[in-house]
Amino acid sequence: LTYSPRTVSGRENWVLIGSRPNGMIAEWKNGDFKVVREDLPRWASSAVVLEGQLILVGNEKGRLYIEIHTL
């Protein structure tokens, strides 16, 4: 893990898990985690779901990155 898992804003049962080479989002459902996405960039440290989009924010080597994915 590259940092502690974080809840995804807008989806309280989703957790962002940062890892190298790729991070992932897992959903807590029926007492178990299921992977929702496993192709996230390693710099992604925060996420929000807004109007059908997954917005990732993070930094790497002092640079701020933002990436938007349609759900």
FENRAJO-V592114 format. One record per residue. N is the residue number from 1. PSI is psi as a letter, one per 30 degrees, with the letter a starting at -180 (none if undefined). Layout:
# FENRAJO-V592114
n=N psi=PSI
n=N psi=PSI
This chain:
# FENRAJO-V592114
n=1 psi=k
n=2 psi=f
n=3 psi=l
n=4 psi=k
n=5 psi=k
n=6 psi=k
n=7 psi=k
n=8 psi=j
n=9 psi=k
n=10 psi=f
n=11 psi=i
n=12 psi=f
n=13 psi=g
n=14 psi=k
n=15 psi=k
n=16 psi=k
n=17 psi=j
n=18 psi=k
n=19 psi=l
n=20 psi=k
n=21 psi=f
n=22 psi=k
n=23 psi=l
n=24 psi=l
n=25 psi=k
n=26 psi=k
n=27 psi=k
n=28 psi=j
n=29 psi=k
n=30 psi=h
n=31 psi=g
n=32 psi=l
n=33 psi=k
n=34 psi=k
n=35 psi=k
n=36 psi=e
n=37 psi=k
n=38 psi=g
n=39 psi=g
n=40 psi=k
n=41 psi=l
n=42 psi=f
n=43 psi=f
n=44 psi=j
n=45 psi=f
n=46 psi=l
n=47 psi=l
n=48 psi=k
n=49 psi=k
n=50 psi=k
n=51 psi=h
n=52 psi=g
n=53 psi=k
n=54 psi=j
n=55 psi=k
n=56 psi=k
n=57 psi=k
n=58 psi=a
n=59 psi=l
n=60 psi=k
n=61 psi=h
n=62 psi=g
n=63 psi=k
n=64 psi=k
n=65 psi=k
n=66 psi=k
n=67 psi=k
n=68 psi=k
n=69 psi=k
n=70 psi=k
n=71 psi=none
